[in-house]
Amino acid sequence: MPLTLLSVPREVGRRWARALAEKRTPGANLAATLWADHLGNVMNCFLCDESIVTPPPPFTQLLPDKAPDQVVAAPLCPACAALPPMVRSHRCMALWRKVIGAPHW
Ligand SMILES: [Zn+2]
């Protein structure tokens, strides 16, 4: 299962999250830019491992990276993207902690 995670500069991630939260188009444009090298690939959902066919760029969950000035972008399938935001981020963080093996963030 090809799990595709992107490490992006924190400032980019923050700008992106803000644009998405405000439903401004730069959010979608940034997503397309960030995933540009991977569009056309099949990705697997970070949460449920469902295949995601691209393009379009997948819904993206941002996670803290180990590097302090970076964030990690993880692709989610439409079903997981449709989860209530609190549930979604909680599940992502729980899984992410296992992936990186760090109990406290
Ligand atoms: Zn999923």
Boltz pocket constraint, residues with backbone or C-beta under 6 A from the ligand:
constraints:
  - pocket:
      binder: B
      contacts: [[A, 45], [A, 46], [A, 47], [A, 48], [A, 49], [A, 50], [A, 76], [A, 77], [A, 78], [A, 79], [A, 80], [A, 81]]
      max_distance: 6.0
